[in-house]
Amino acid sequence: MRQSKGGAGHRVLVVLLLLVIVLLAAISCALALRLWRRSDPRLIGTWRMQADFTVQARERANGWLRGAELGERADAAAYLEPVQIPVELKLREDGTWTREADTEKLAAAEAAARKALAAALGELVCLRIRDAGRPEETAAGAEKRIEAALGMSAEDYLAAYGPALLPTAEELRASYDGSGGYTVEGPYLRLEGQEAARYLADDGLLVLRRDEGTEVYTRVR
């Protein structure tokens, strides 16, 4: 009778040990899965996209020309090259992310946009001179006329009194800079405080949906 009780107790102990082993294994698998989901090797690294402000700069430039009643016959878009500011997103193995806009590129982009607006202004001067029945003026001649009238070059005048064609460095940081944690859920990357992003790691693309629009990042390293 005692041996039967002892054998039963031994079996219970074995079962309990097996349950503990299974539980520990399950916990280990869950932790491993969580770590894998936080640090998918296909996503770890630096990603970059170009924040495009071409449309904004064009609309603000043309809005200023028309608001100043200078006419609608010249389009700043004809002179404006694409205005893009790099934004880098870094995904780390520990499940954290940081994103930063390259504000150092902003001053050069703003200067290029002002140059385009100055060129459109020069075109309007040429059109006004032609409409008045006077000999047609060259772009260089129009530039001299504007400088004589303003007491400074058109670009200097626009820098001091013209419209803000691009966001300020502070506005750019507020829109793009950030940090936090991330998780990977199937084909989706989820940044804390951000919408889920669908990533195409095999093609080196990461598509992030935000309130401002869709951003397409490509792998840098």
C-alpha positions as CSV (number, residue, x, y, z in Angstrom):
1,M,0.0,0.0,0.0
2,R,2.8,2.4,0.9
3,Q,4.7,1.5,-2.3
4,S,1.6,2.3,-4.3
5,K,1.3,5.7,-2.7
6,G,5.0,6.3,-3.2
7,G,4.7,5.4,-6.9
8,A,1.7,7.7,-7.3
9,G,3.6,10.5,-5.6
10,H,6.6,9.9,-7.9
11,R,4.4,10.1,-11.0
12,V,2.8,13.4,-9.8
13,L,6.3,14.8,-9.2
14,V,7.3,13.8,-12.7
15,V,4.2,15.3,-14.2
16,L,4.8,18.6,-12.3
17,L,8.4,18.7,-13.5
18,L,7.2,18.1,-17.1
19,L,4.7,20.9,-16.8
20,V,7.4,23.3,-15.5
21,I,9.7,22.4,-18.4
22,V,6.9,22.9,-20.9
23,L,6.0,26.3,-19.3
24,L,9.6,27.4,-19.4
25,A,10.0,26.3,-23.0
26,A,6.8,28.3,-23.9
27,I,8.1,31.4,-22.1
28,S,11.4,31.1,-23.9
29,C,9.7,30.7,-27.3
30,A,7.5,33.7,-26.6
31,L,10.5,35.8,-25.6
32,A,12.4,34.7,-28.7
33,L,9.4,35.5,-30.9
34,R,9.0,38.9,-29.3
35,L,12.7,39.6,-29.8
36,W,12.5,38.5,-33.4
37,R,9.4,40.6,-34.0
38,R,11.2,43.7,-32.5
39,S,14.4,43.2,-34.5
40,D,13.6,41.8,-37.9
41,P,17.1,41.8,-39.5
42,R,15.6,42.8,-42.8
43,L,14.6,46.1,-41.3
44,I,17.5,47.0,-39.0
45,G,19.6,49.8,-40.5
46,T,19.2,53.3,-41.9
47,W,16.4,54.2,-44.4
48,R,16.0,57.5,-46.3
49,M,13.3,59.3,-48.1
50,Q,13.1,62.7,-49.8
51,A,10.5,65.1,-48.3
52,D,9.2,66.9,-51.4
53,F,8.3,70.6,-51.0
54,T,8.2,71.5,-54.7
55,V,4.4,71.9,-54.9
56,Q,4.4,74.0,-51.7
57,A,7.1,76.3,-52.9
58,R,5.4,76.7,-56.3
59,E,2.0,77.5,-54.8
60,R,3.5,80.0,-52.3
61,A,5.6,81.7,-55.0
62,N,2.7,82.1,-57.4
63,G,0.4,83.1,-54.6
64,W,2.7,85.9,-53.7
65,L,3.0,87.1,-57.3
66,R,-0.8,87.2,-57.7
67,G,-1.4,88.6,-54.2
68,A,0.9,91.5,-55.1
69,E,-1.2,92.0,-58.3
70,L,1.8,91.3,-60.5
71,G,-0.3,89.1,-62.8
72,E,-0.7,85.5,-63.5
73,R,1.2,85.3,-66.8
74,A,4.5,84.1,-65.2
75,D,4.7,80.7,-63.4
76,A,7.4,80.2,-60.8
77,A,7.1,76.5,-61.5
78,A,8.8,77.0,-64.9
79,Y,12.0,78.0,-63.0
80,L,11.7,75.9,-59.9
81,E,13.7,72.7,-59.7
82,P,12.5,69.9,-57.4
83,V,12.8,70.9,-53.8
84,Q,13.6,67.9,-51.6
85,I,14.9,67.6,-48.1
86,P,16.4,64.2,-47.0
87,V,14.8,62.5,-44.0
88,E,16.6,59.5,-42.3
89,L,14.9,56.8,-40.3
90,K,17.1,54.4,-38.2
91,L,15.8,51.1,-36.9
92,R,17.9,49.4,-34.3
93,E,18.3,45.9,-33.0
94,D,17.0,46.8,-29.6
95,G,13.6,47.7,-31.0
96,T,14.0,51.5,-31.0
97,W,13.8,54.0,-33.8
98,T,14.9,57.6,-34.5
99,R,14.0,59.9,-37.5
100,E,15.6,63.2,-38.4
101,A,15.2,65.7,-41.2
102,D,18.4,67.2,-42.7
103,T,17.8,70.8,-41.9
104,E,21.2,71.8,-43.2
105,K,19.8,71.3,-46.7
106,L,17.0,73.8,-46.0
107,A,18.9,77.1,-46.5
108,A,20.2,76.1,-50.0
109,A,16.7,74.8,-51.0
110,E,15.1,78.1,-49.8
111,A,17.7,80.1,-51.8
112,A,17.0,78.1,-54.9
113,A,13.2,78.7,-54.5
114,R,13.8,82.4,-54.1
115,K,15.9,82.4,-57.3
116,A,13.0,80.8,-59.1
117,L,10.6,83.4,-57.8
118,A,13.0,86.2,-58.8
119,A,13.2,84.7,-62.3
120,A,9.4,84.7,-62.6
121,L,9.3,88.3,-61.4
122,G,11.8,89.2,-64.1
123,E,9.6,87.5,-66.7
124,L,6.7,89.6,-65.6
125,V,8.7,92.8,-66.0
126,C,9.6,91.8,-69.5
127,L,6.0,91.1,-70.3
128,R,4.9,94.4,-68.9
129,I,7.5,96.3,-71.0
130,R,6.4,94.4,-74.1
131,D,2.7,95.2,-73.4
132,A,3.6,98.8,-73.1
133,G,4.9,98.7,-76.7
134,R,8.4,99.4,-75.7
135,P,11.5,97.4,-77.0
136,E,11.6,94.0,-75.6
137,E,13.8,93.6,-72.5
138,T,16.2,90.7,-71.8
139,A,16.2,88.8,-68.5
140,A,19.5,90.5,-67.5
141,G,18.0,93.9,-68.4
142,A,14.9,93.2,-66.3
143,E,17.0,92.2,-63.4
144,K,18.8,95.5,-63.5
145,R,15.5,97.4,-63.7
146,I,14.2,95.5,-60.6
147,E,17.4,96.2,-58.7
148,A,17.3,99.9,-59.6
149,A,13.6,100.1,-58.4
150,L,14.1,98.1,-55.2
151,G,17.6,99.3,-54.3
152,M,18.7,95.7,-54.0
153,S,18.6,92.5,-56.1
154,A,15.3,90.7,-56.4
155,E,16.7,87.8,-54.5
156,D,17.8,90.0,-51.6
157,Y,14.5,91.7,-51.6
158,L,12.6,88.4,-51.5
159,A,14.8,87.1,-48.7
160,A,13.9,90.2,-46.6
161,Y,10.3,90.8,-47.6
162,G,9.1,87.9,-49.7
163,P,7.0,84.9,-48.7
164,A,8.3,81.9,-46.8
165,L,8.5,79.4,-49.6
166,L,9.5,76.4,-47.4
167,P,8.9,75.4,-43.8
168,T,11.3,76.7,-41.2
169,A,13.9,74.3,-39.6
170,E,11.7,74.2,-36.5
171,E,8.6,73.3,-38.5
172,L,10.6,70.6,-40.3
173,R,11.8,69.1,-37.1
174,A,8.3,69.2,-35.6
175,S,6.9,67.3,-38.6
176,Y,9.6,64.6,-39.0
177,D,12.0,64.3,-36.1
178,G,11.1,61.7,-33.4
179,S,12.1,58.6,-31.6
180,G,10.5,55.7,-29.7
181,G,10.1,51.9,-29.9
182,Y,8.8,49.7,-32.7
183,T,7.4,46.3,-33.3
184,V,7.1,44.1,-36.4
185,E,3.8,42.4,-37.0
186,G,3.8,40.2,-40.1
187,P,4.4,42.6,-43.1
188,Y,3.8,45.6,-40.9
189,L,6.2,47.8,-39.0
190,R,4.6,49.8,-36.2
191,L,6.3,52.8,-34.8
192,E,5.2,54.1,-31.4
193,G,2.8,57.0,-32.0
194,Q,2.8,56.5,-35.7
195,E,0.6,54.6,-38.2
196,A,1.6,51.1,-39.2
197,A,3.9,51.0,-42.2
198,R,4.0,48.2,-44.8
199,Y,7.5,47.2,-45.7
200,L,8.9,45.4,-48.7
201,A,12.2,44.3,-47.3
202,D,13.1,42.1,-50.3
203,D,12.9,45.2,-52.5
204,G,14.6,47.5,-50.0
205,L,11.5,49.6,-49.7
206,L,9.6,50.8,-46.6
207,V,6.3,52.6,-47.1
208,L,5.1,54.7,-44.1
209,R,1.6,56.1,-44.0
210,R,1.2,59.4,-42.1
211,D,-1.4,62.1,-41.8
212,E,0.7,64.3,-44.1
213,G,0.8,61.6,-46.8
214,T,2.6,58.4,-47.8
215,E,6.4,58.3,-47.4
216,V,8.6,55.8,-49.4
217,Y,11.9,55.0,-47.8
218,T,14.8,53.2,-49.4
219,R,17.6,51.4,-47.5
220,V,20.8,53.4,-47.1
221,R,22.8,50.9,-45.0
